[in-house]
Amino acid sequence: MKKLSTIILLATALIFGNACKSNKTEQTDTQDGKTLVLYYSQTGATKAVAEELQKQLGCDIDSILAVNPYDGDYGQTISRWKQELKDSVKVEVNPINVNLDEYDTIFLGFPIWGGTYALPMASFLADNKFEGKKVVTFATFGSGGIENASIDVAVALPGADVKEGYGVRNARVAKAPQEIKSFLIENGYVEGEIAALPEFSEPTDVSDKDAVIFHAACDNYQFPLGNPVSVAMRDTPEGPEYEFGVKSTAPDGSESNSIIYVLAPQGQTPEFTRVVRE
Ligand SMILES: Cc1cc2nc3c(=O)[nH]c(=O)nc-3n(C[C@H](O)[C@H](O)[C@H](O)COP(=O)(O)O)c2cc1C
């Protein structure tokens, strides 16, 4: 019976392609209740992660759309967003295609805007009930921000059990399939086995060699990321991973601290994977 319905689903998908925005599939047995991947994406990075999550979880998917889409270029979006923040605009979003009440676990995805979830997601969270549901965040970003955004989601949804999920820089979305696989297994969302990663070493001062790796990874980012003041390290299957303690000074002279993670696979240019700001 399960086989027959899978064949019917596949045939339907082949006939109708992706014409429907919401995509309902048969759920896998490993999930706790029924699972939905629900996301907002302006330029496609979060959509790519959402679709990969949906594929690996074998669950339903739907997207949140702004009534007045953000269809300008980056500069225009930044201007509109700043104005909307200034005017405390509640961005109008369309109703989604699925009934949230049917789902126990929601993988909730968004781009990071100004260190938290994008405005269309803010409207959606304000207007919908998530009581009693498990909510697993995921996000894409230029440099980082899922940690604070997940705390903000938990504050916005006091009746839900909110877990920080998978985050990836938009420049590294091509790496998402493998990283999502590890993330889902590590956190018990799907079955499978992966080797546990070792702990980072104790932090030490930054050597000249460490500084070269940091700057090779961070200096071509569009905004200055600061200077490393401490470093810890561990080996991963992708190569050595560095955890840099970083100090930054803003143009107004204010100082801030962050942690920047850098992967340095043998023979490849090191790349930072995320910035965790204090
Ligand atoms: C209005 C706006 C604000 C942003 N703010 C941040 C930010 O605070 N931190 C960050 O790392 N990236 C920031 N970004 C970059 C986006 O998070 C990043 O491009 C994301 O991957 C876009 O996802 P999407 O393609 O699904 O829309 C911002 C982008 C926009 C348009």
The ligand as a Gaussian input file, in Angstrom:
#p B3LYP/6-31G(d) Opt

LIG

0 1
 C       17.693000      43.617000       4.571000
 C       18.819000      42.631000       4.735000
 C       19.486000      42.538000       5.948000
 C       20.510000      41.587000       6.121000
 N       21.124000      41.485000       7.330000
 C       22.052000      40.528000       7.527000
 C       22.672000      40.367000       8.803000
 O       22.365000      41.055000       9.772000
 N       23.624000      39.413000       8.939000
 C       23.997000      38.600000       7.901000
 O       24.860000      37.759000       8.094000
 N       23.416000      38.707000       6.679000
 C       22.456000      39.648000       6.466000
 N       21.853000      39.765000       5.242000
 C       22.201000      38.797000       4.179000
 C       21.124000      37.689000       4.055000
 O       20.879000      37.088000       5.310000
 C       21.588000      36.602000       3.081000
 O       21.844000      37.174000       1.837000
 C       20.592000      35.449000       2.981000
 O       21.269000      34.280000       2.583000
 C       19.479000      35.727000       1.980000
 O       18.606000      34.622000       1.971000
 P       17.522000      34.405000       0.819000
 O       18.291000      34.197000      -0.464000
 O       16.775000      33.175000       1.235000
 O       16.659000      35.626000       0.769000
 C       20.865000      40.727000       5.039000
 C       20.219000      40.859000       3.804000
 C       19.203000      41.807000       3.651000
 C       18.506000      41.926000       2.316000

